[in-house]
Amino acid sequence: MKNVTRWIRNIMIFFFTSTILSVVILKYIPVYVTPLMLIRAVEQMMDGQDPVIKHYWVPLDRINHNLPQAVMASEDNLFLKHGGFDLEQIQKAQLEAQEGKRQRGASTISQQTARNVFLWQKRSWLRKGLEAYFTFLIEKIWGKERIMEVYLNSIEMGKGIYGADAVARINFNTTPDKLTKDQCAYIAVSLPNPLLRDSAHPTAKMKKMHNTIKKRMKQIDQFPKEACAQ
């Protein structure tokens, strides 16, 4: 019994030490690859395609300030106010699921970042628990500006396209600091399903959503000016 207790204790110590250390390290160095990038590459090879990963790390101050504003308006309008979890949206999603409505996500930008960088995409109770744990860690250790920087550099924005720099160059033939407000809004529109929504070739529905996001951008708190390209 003592051996089992010692074994469990050592596993717990290793888990907490390694995860906290990894979060601390990634506060200061770029995130060059994520589990999702590798998963997508494997999926492409299984389909007989050459794996494609377009990803170039760029500091937050070299990303047009309209992009974080647009993704907050689209994905998480309380990003600057909550501690990692939007409890109201979580409760709404749970009620809708109980009523048999179409399941929708209620993940904040912080939760999405934790999932993209440290975990896998397939839903399970284990992943949800670990996602909550890593979300708590990055909120406490990274802070909002670093979370946004990692999010905008790691989020999937098209087939084989990850991050603001890659989507700016591939979809709009520009650099992330020169993205227009309209382009930023179209990128935000694509995020819920970037493999089906092409920010460079928006559908009529995407154009309508784009207008809504531009209106919301004026209604939410501005992202800290010192963190964004002016």
C-alpha positions in Angstrom: 0.0 0.0 0.0 2.9 2.4 0.8 4.4 1.7 -2.5 1.2 2.6 -4.3 0.8 5.8 -2.3 4.4 6.7 -3.1 3.9 5.9 -6.8 0.8 8.1 -7.0 2.5 10.9 -5.1 5.5 10.8 -7.5 3.2 10.9 -10.5 1.3 13.9 -9.1 4.6 15.8 -8.3 5.9 15.1 -11.8 2.6 16.2 -13.4 2.3 19.5 -11.5 6.0 20.3 -11.8 6.2 19.6 -15.5 3.0 21.4 -16.5 3.7 24.5 -14.5 7.3 24.6 -15.8 6.1 24.3 -19.4 3.6 27.1 -18.9 6.4 29.3 -17.4 8.8 28.5 -20.2 6.2 29.3 -22.9 5.5 32.7 -21.4 8.9 33.8 -22.7 9.6 31.7 -25.9 7.5 31.4 -29.1 5.1 28.5 -29.6 6.4 27.1 -32.8 4.3 24.0 -33.0 1.0 22.8 -31.4 -0.7 19.4 -31.1 -3.4 20.5 -33.6 -0.7 21.3 -36.3 0.7 17.8 -35.9 -2.8 16.2 -35.9 -3.8 18.0 -39.1 -0.5 17.0 -40.7 -1.2 13.3 -39.9 -4.7 13.6 -41.2 -3.4 15.1 -44.5 -0.9 12.2 -44.9 -3.7 9.7 -44.2 -5.6 11.3 -47.0 -2.6 10.8 -49.3 -1.7 14.5 -49.3 1.6 16.2 -48.5 1.4 17.7 -45.0 1.2 21.5 -45.0 1.9 23.7 -42.0 2.2 27.4 -42.7 3.1 29.0 -39.4 5.4 32.0 -38.6 5.6 33.5 -35.2 5.2 37.2 -34.9 5.2 39.4 -31.8 1.9 41.0 -30.7 3.1 44.5 -31.5 3.5 43.5 -35.1 -0.1 42.4 -35.5 -2.7 45.1 -36.4 -4.6 46.1 -33.4 -7.9 45.4 -35.2 -7.3 41.7 -35.2 -7.4 41.1 -31.4 -10.4 43.4 -31.3 -12.1 41.4 -34.0 -11.5 38.0 -32.4 -12.7 39.3 -29.1 -15.9 40.6 -30.8 -16.4 37.2 -32.5 -15.2 34.7 -30.0 -15.0 36.2 -26.5 -16.3 39.7 -25.9 -15.5 39.5 -22.1 -11.9 38.3 -22.6 -10.5 41.3 -20.8 -12.9 40.9 -17.9 -13.2 37.2 -17.0 -10.6 35.0 -15.3 -10.5 32.5 -18.1 -14.1 31.2 -18.1 -17.3 32.9 -19.2 -19.7 31.2 -16.8 -22.8 32.8 -18.3 -22.1 31.4 -21.7 -21.2 28.0 -20.3 -24.6 27.9 -18.5 -26.4 29.0 -21.7 -24.7 26.2 -23.7 -25.6 23.6 -21.1 -29.3 24.7 -21.1 -29.4 24.6 -24.9 -27.9 21.1 -24.9 -30.5 20.0 -22.3 -33.3 21.4 -24.5 -32.0 19.4 -27.5 -30.7 22.4 -29.4 -27.6 22.2 -31.6 -24.5 22.0 -29.4 -22.3 25.1 -29.6 -19.0 26.0 -28.1 -18.7 28.3 -25.1 -14.9 28.3 -24.8 -13.2 31.6 -24.1 -10.0 32.7 -25.9 -8.1 31.6 -22.9 -9.6 28.1 -23.0 -9.0 27.8 -26.7 -5.4 28.8 -26.2 -4.9 26.3 -23.5 -6.4 23.6 -25.7 -4.4 24.6 -28.8 -1.0 24.7 -27.1 -1.2 21.9 -24.5 -4.0 19.5 -25.5 -6.0 17.7 -28.2 -9.3 18.7 -29.9 -11.5 15.7 -29.4 -14.0 16.3 -26.6 -13.8 14.2 -23.4 -14.2 14.8 -19.7 -10.5 14.3 -19.3 -9.7 17.0 -21.8 -12.2 19.3 -20.3 -10.6 18.9 -16.9 -7.1 19.4 -18.2 -8.3 22.4 -20.3 -9.7 24.1 -17.1 -6.4 23.4 -15.3 -4.2 24.8 -18.1 -6.6 27.8 -18.6 -6.2 28.6 -14.9 -2.4 28.4 -15.2 -2.0 30.6 -18.3 -4.4 33.2 -16.8 -2.3 33.4 -13.7 1.2 33.0 -15.2 0.9 34.5 -18.7 -1.7 37.3 -18.4 -4.1 38.6 -21.1 -1.5 40.1 -23.5 0.6 36.9 -23.7 -2.6 34.8 -24.0 -3.7 36.9 -26.9 -0.3 36.8 -28.5 -0.1 33.0 -28.4 -3.7 32.7 -29.5 -3.2 34.9 -32.6 -0.1 32.9 -33.5 -1.4 29.4 -32.9 -5.1 29.4 -33.9 -6.0 27.5 -37.1 -7.0 30.0 -39.8 -7.4 27.8 -42.9 -6.1 24.6 -44.3 -2.6 24.3 -43.2 -2.6 28.0 -42.1 -1.9 28.8 -38.5 -1.6 32.3 -37.0 -1.9 35.9 -38.0 1.3 36.1 -40.1 0.5 33.1 -42.3 -3.1 34.1 -42.9 -2.1 37.7 -43.7 0.5 36.6 -46.3 -1.4 33.7 -47.8 -5.0 35.0 -47.9 -4.4 38.7 -48.2 -0.8 39.1 -49.6 0.2 41.4 -46.9 1.9 41.4 -43.5 -0.1 41.1 -40.2 0.7 44.7 -39.2 -0.9 45.9 -42.5 -4.1 44.0 -42.3 -7.2 46.2 -42.7 -10.1 46.3 -40.3 -12.3 44.5 -42.9 -9.7 41.7 -43.3 -9.4 41.3 -39.6 -13.2 41.0 -39.3 -13.2 38.3 -42.1 -10.5 36.4 -40.3 -12.6 36.5 -37.1 -15.6 35.3 -39.0 -13.7 32.2 -40.2 -12.4 31.1 -36.8 -15.3 28.9 -35.7 -14.7 26.7 -38.8 -11.6 27.8 -40.7 -11.5 24.7 -42.9 -14.9 25.5 -44.4 -14.9 29.3 -44.1 -12.3 31.0 -46.3 -11.5 34.6 -45.0 -10.1 35.4 -48.5 -13.3 34.4 -50.3 -16.2 35.2 -48.0 -19.7 33.9 -48.8 -22.8 36.1 -48.5 -23.4 34.8 -45.0 -19.8 35.6 -44.0 -20.2 39.1 -45.3 -23.3 39.6 -43.1 -21.5 38.2 -40.1 -18.5 40.4 -40.9 -20.7 43.5 -40.6 -22.0 42.4 -37.2 -18.5 41.8 -35.9 -17.4 45.3 -37.0 -20.3 46.8 -35.0 -19.4 44.7 -32.0 -15.7 45.8 -32.2 -16.9 49.3 -31.3 -18.9 48.1 -28.3 -16.3 46.1 -26.4 -13.3 47.2 -24.3 -10.3 48.2 -26.4 -7.3 45.9 -26.2 -4.4 47.6 -24.3 -2.9 50.1 -26.8 0.6 49.5 -25.6 0.4 45.9 -26.7 -0.8 46.5 -30.3 0.5 48.1 -33.4 -1.0 51.5 -33.9 
